[in-house]
Amino acid sequence: MPRTHQVAGRVRAVGRGGDAVIETGEGIVLAPGGLPGEQVELELTRARRGAARGRIIRLPERAQERREPPCAVADRCGGCPLMIAEMSLQRRIKESFLREACEGLPGASDSELVWVAAPEELGYRRRARLAWFGQTFGYRQRHSARVVDIARCIVLAQPLQRAWDATREHLRTSIGGQGEIQLSLSDAVVVVELRTSDEQRPELFDACSQLSQTLGIGGVSLRSSDTGKPAVWGEAMVGARAHDGSSLWGPAGSFSQANDRINQMLVEHVVALAEPAGMRVLELHCGIGNFTVALAETAGMLVAVEQDASAVDACRANLAARRLQARVVEGNANRPPKGRYDVVVLDPPRQGAKDFFEEADHWRGTRRIVYVSCDTATLGRDLRLARDRGYRIDRMIAFDMFPQTAHLESLVRLVPR
Ligand SMILES: C[S@@+](CC[C@H](N)C(=O)[O-])C[C@H]1O[C@@H](n2cnc3c(N)ncnc32)[C@H](O)[C@@H]1O
């Protein structure tokens, strides 16, 4: 057993992962549950490579905007590390992530940081990834593969919570091993997707069938190996909500935005900043077409790139259903089709788009780059690469896509200097 001991410190900031960054006499320690400016007493838990970690045991001085979290299991679950802060403080913490990413870059100090608040602070999630381990159903704990038993989650939209109740009830006695559960709201029903690499008993198949027939459940799929096709009961397609309120169809498991109302505003801002009318537009990481169907309405020419073959098919079908034109290419966004583009819109996963930005030939002459990011660390890295090629920031917008969590969705526009 490693020896533990106690230290005192002050919280300097909340880091992008949601942990407090605490200055102590023994250096920086990361711990969940602290807010900027607070005086804390900590027990050091481990000091592997990188920063030391700890557990806050006392708060001699609390932040004024600290509050009792509205969820009874907030500290055990760890999925909503900012729930202990009033919304005004959550905003300042998340704005600081985007400010840090843009700090020192040309244009950053002249651009106002626009904040788009979430219309719903709770009950907003239309898609969620949960897990099971044995008979325990819940969320994976932060920094660990452990599953914390969660019966009720107040950031889920109500139909998702009802689907979660039904999933726990129907599968608890028949499921084994461990795996991931994705719940996606599809119009008015929920699609439940199970993924595991552990062998399952035949009873689970009966239970999935029963679950799929429960009120409020549109379909259930079970993928028990990485290679085989999933077994499906009921509907396997998910109808996400497009910016105009229509349905955007995609296979269960493909990416769709988790917060409808914020997504609607995100798409509107992407189009406003891209100014696609009559332009040659390159859209990278298009998924099932969330931005594509909005950009295609006015673009002079649109090429959209996506690596997931089933999302490419869905994107084409979503365009066709609206009689819109675009060339949707299955491929690697880091090596897009050669061509001259006026506008680039990109929305990479957390890893960002380093290879794309390093290869300037792809975007030479582009009038504007509209970068949607779910990770301000990789955003900051990529913005520096764009600066080195002569681009500056002219717009910065932060979207509170996931209130109570430390995740931030950002939108930055780059133009030539
Ligand atoms: C954050 S999602 C955005 C999807 C879409 N823009 C939306 O708003 O729903 C990122 C997408 O990029 C795709 N992707 C990830 N890496 C990629 C790559 N190297 N090349 C092309 N697409 C990639 C993923 O499959 C996923 O659909």
The ligand as an ORCA input file, in Angstrom:
! r2SCAN-3c Opt
* xyz 0 1
  C     -17.451     15.071    -33.480
  S     -18.122     14.008    -34.732
  C     -18.915     15.218    -35.749
  C     -19.943     14.722    -36.737
  C     -20.842     15.795    -37.352
  N     -20.114     16.966    -37.754
  C     -21.968     16.177    -36.414
  O     -22.077     17.349    -36.017
  O     -22.784     15.300    -36.068
  C     -16.667     13.573    -35.588
  C     -16.872     12.720    -36.812
  O     -15.593     12.569    -37.451
  C     -15.446     11.264    -37.924
  N     -13.993     11.052    -38.024
  C     -13.117     10.827    -37.034
  N     -11.855     10.771    -37.513
  C     -11.942     10.963    -38.846
  C     -10.980     11.008    -39.898
  N      -9.674     10.867    -39.669
  N     -11.418     11.215    -41.147
  C     -12.743     11.381    -41.402
  N     -13.704     11.351    -40.451
  C     -13.299     11.141    -39.191
  C     -16.204     10.409    -36.925
  O     -16.606      9.183    -37.500
  C     -17.386     11.318    -36.576
  O     -18.469     11.085    -37.437
*
